Amino acid sequence: MPHRSRWTPYLFLAPGLAMVLLFSLWPFVNTVVLSFTDARILRGGGFVGLDNYRRALADPDFWVATGNSVLYLLVVVPCLVVLPLALAVLVEARIPGIGFFRSAFYTPVIASAVVVGLMWQWVLRSDGLVNTVFQRLRLVSEPVPFLTDSTMLLFSAMMVTVWKGLGYYMVFYLAALGNVPASLHEAAAIDGAGPVRRFFSITVPQVKPMMLLVGTLSAISALRVFTEIYILGGESGGPGGGARTLPFLIRQVGLGFSGETGYASAVSILLFLLTLVFSLLGRRLTKGDEG
């Protein structure tokens, strides 16, 4: 048997550990350090203590962005927990041609976010598809301001996020549904339980851990949303910046020659703490379910 040094496992781990340290841990530590400075893009900064955090908590733009991010989470997460499950149950049925629908539902996942955003911009603009149909059917007299009103813009972005995430989380549920014993459904059917009763009494309890995982992952993604709002609302984040989320605010204050790197880092840390709270909440729910 060839001799193996005790350092051999560490040599195999070294490239991966180096990547994690270089691209994950070091940027995080650097962001924490910068959040306590008044650094800008083109110059280093001095230590300012908690000033950036005090400034964020007194900044109306920060609270507007935080409110939008939390609203985004509260609307998007329930949709991305429930709708992909219903979709997975439908496409799990063994009927001719169902493979086509599985592929069709997954197509938005692999589509470019920019292409998806431009497509929805064409659909939702004042002279776009939806407003044209609404006006032809005389449902509205004026175009619905999907992209020109901050609140409507935010909900339009949520709709795009949900549409794009349906196929992605559907795959999660298909994997979970594959582990549900068919004998449970057969026994319930013999006892007279209909499809709806079997769904709530057998399917939902069996895939509950997956629902909690999807809820946690979609919550983290919802708090990081940027592309949909940028594509639909432009660089300003909608009229008056009213649809900006926290990642959008971080980009605005930290980018450009006058970008305030220190302040942007402080907002990033606050976003991290907000994400951590929801992640721990999801973890607690998962542990409660396991208990």
N, C-alpha and C positions, 0 to 999 in steps of 0.2 A: 504494500500500500504506500503510495508516494507520501513524503512528508509535507505537511501543511503548516505554515506558520500561523501563529495565533492572530497575526495582523491581516491575514488573507481576507476575512469577511469585511474588515474596515476598508481595505483597498477597493472592494467592489462597491461599498457604500459611499466612498469618498466623492465620486462625480455627482451623485444625486444630492448629497449633503451640501456640496459646494454650490450647486444650482439654487437650492433652497435658501442658503445663507445669502447668496449674492442678489437674488431676484425677489425674495420674500421678506426675510428677516431684516436685512440691512435697510431696504427702503422704509420698512415700518419704523425701525429705530430712528432713522434719519428724520422721518416725518414727526415723530414725537419730539425730537430735539428742536427741529425748526419751529414747532408750534409755540415754543417759549422764547422765540426771537422775533425781531422785526425785519427779518431777511426779505430781500426782494430778488427779482430774477437776476439782475446784473450786479448785485453786491451782497456781501455777507451781512449778517445782522448781529446786533447785540442782544444780550439776555434782557428780556422784558417781563419775566415772571408770568403771571396769569393774565396779563393785559389783553392778549388776543382772545382768551376765553371770555373775559368780562365784556369785551367789545362785541363778540358774537351774541352773547346773551342779551345785549342791549340793542342789537341790530334788527330792525323790522324785517329786512330782507331775509335774514336767517330764519326768523319765525315763519314767514310766508313759505319759504322753501321747506322747512321742517313740516309744516302743516300739509303741504302738497305731497311730501314723501309719505307721511303717515296715512293720508287719505288714499294715496295710490296703493299702499299696502292693504288697507282695510277693504278696498273694492276688488283689487286684483286677486289677492290670495284665496278668498272663498270661491271665486270663479275658477281658478286654476286647480282647486282641490276637488270641486264637484263635477265640473263639465268634462274634464278628461276621463274621469271614472265612468260617467254615463257613455261617453264615446267609446271607451274600451269595452264596455259590456256589449255595445251594439256591434262593433267590428269583430268581437270574439265569436259571434254567431257563425256557424259553418254553412254559409249559403254561397251559391255560385257568384263569382265576381267580387267577393268581399276583399280580395287582395288589392284590387284597384283602389277601393276606398281607403284601405290602410295606407297605401302609398300617397294618395291625394291628401289625406289628413296630415301626413308627415312632411309634405313638400314645403310648407312655410318655415319649418325648422331649419332646413338647409338653404333656404333662400337668403340672399344678402339682406342685411338689415336696411341698407340704403335703398335697395330696390323695393323692399316691402314698404318703406316709408314713402318713397316717391309714388308708389302705386296708390297707397291710401290717401296721399295728398291730392292726387287726381280725382279720387272717388269723393273726397269730402270737401273740396274747395267750393266756393260760391257758385261757380258754373260747372261743377263736377257732376258725376253720375247721380249721386243720391239727391242732391238739390234739384237736378233736372227732372228726375222721376217724381219727386214730391210735388213740384210745381205743375207738371203735366197732369198729375192726378188731382190737382187742386187741393192738396192737403195743407199747403202753406202758401201765403201770398208773397212773402219775402224769403230769400235764401236763408237757411238755418246757418248761423255763424259757427260752424264746427271748428274752423281754424282761426277765426278772428275774435273770438271771445275766450278769455283766459280759462274759465271754468269748462266751457265746451271743449276747448283744446286739450285740457287735462284728461277729460273723460274720453276724448277721441284717442289720445295716446294709450289710455288704459285698454281700450277696445283692441288696439293693434297688438299690445303686449299679450292680451288673453288669446287673441287669434293665433299669434305666432307660437304661444306656449302650449296650445292644446295638443298638438301631435307629439311634442317632446314628453310631456307628462303622461300622455296616453300609453307610451311604451312602458313606463314604470308600472302602470296599472295592469297592462297586459301580462307582465312578468308575475305580478302578484296574483292575478286571477288564475294563472296557470298552476299555482300551488294550492288552489282551493279544491278539495276532494270532490269529484263529481258525485260520489255516493251521498254527500250531504244534500245536494239538490234533488237527487232521485228519491231519497227517503222523505224529504219535505213534500215533494210532488205527490208521492203515494198517500201522504197524510192530508192532501187536499190544498196545500199552500200554492197560491198563484205566483206568477212571475214577480209581482211587486212585493208580496210578502217574503218571498225567497231572497229578493234583493236586499231588503232591510234587515232580515233576520239571519241571513247566512253570508251574503257577499260583503256587506259593509263591515260586520265584525271581523271577518277574515282578512280584509285589506286595510283595517284601521291603522296598523303600524306604517303602512305605505302612505296613507293619507297624511299622517303626521310628518313623515319625511318630506312629502311633496309640499306640505304647508310651510315647513321650515325653509326649504330651498327656494320656493317661490317668494317667500317673505324677504329673504336676503336679496334676491334678484330685483324685487320691487323697490327696495331701498336704494339700489344702485342704478335705477333707470336713468338713461340720458339720451340715447340715440333717438328714440321715438319722439321725444319732445323737441329735440334739435332739428330733426327732419321736418316735422309738422309745423313747428313754431318759429324756426329760424334761430339765428344766433342770440336774439334777445330773450328767448324763452317765452314767446307769446306777447300779446299787447302789454306793455309796461312791465314785462318780466313776471307777470302774474302766474304763469304756469311753471316757473322754475322749481326744480327739485334740488335737494342738497348737492348731488354730484354736479348739477348744472351751475349752482352758485360757486362751488369750489373751482370749476373751470373758469368762470368769469373773473373771480377775484385773483386767481393765481396765474392767469395767462397774460401774455403781452409784455412789452418792455417795462411797463410800470406794475407788473404783476406782484402782488403782495404774498410772497411764498409763505411767510410766517403765519399770516392770518388764514390763508387757504389750508395750511397744515393743521391749524387749530380746529377749523370746521371739519376737516377730514377725520380728526380724532373724535370729535363729537358724533359724527356719522358712524364711526366704528363702534362707539359705545352704544348708540341707538340700535345698531345691528346686533350687537352682543346681547342686549336685553331681550330682543325677540328670539335670538337663537337659544338663549338659556330657557326662555319660556317654552319654546318648542321641545327642548330637551327634557324639561320638567314634565310636560304633558306625555312625552314618550315613556319616561320612567314610570309615571303613574299608570299608563296603560299596561306596561310590562308587569307592574306590581299586581 
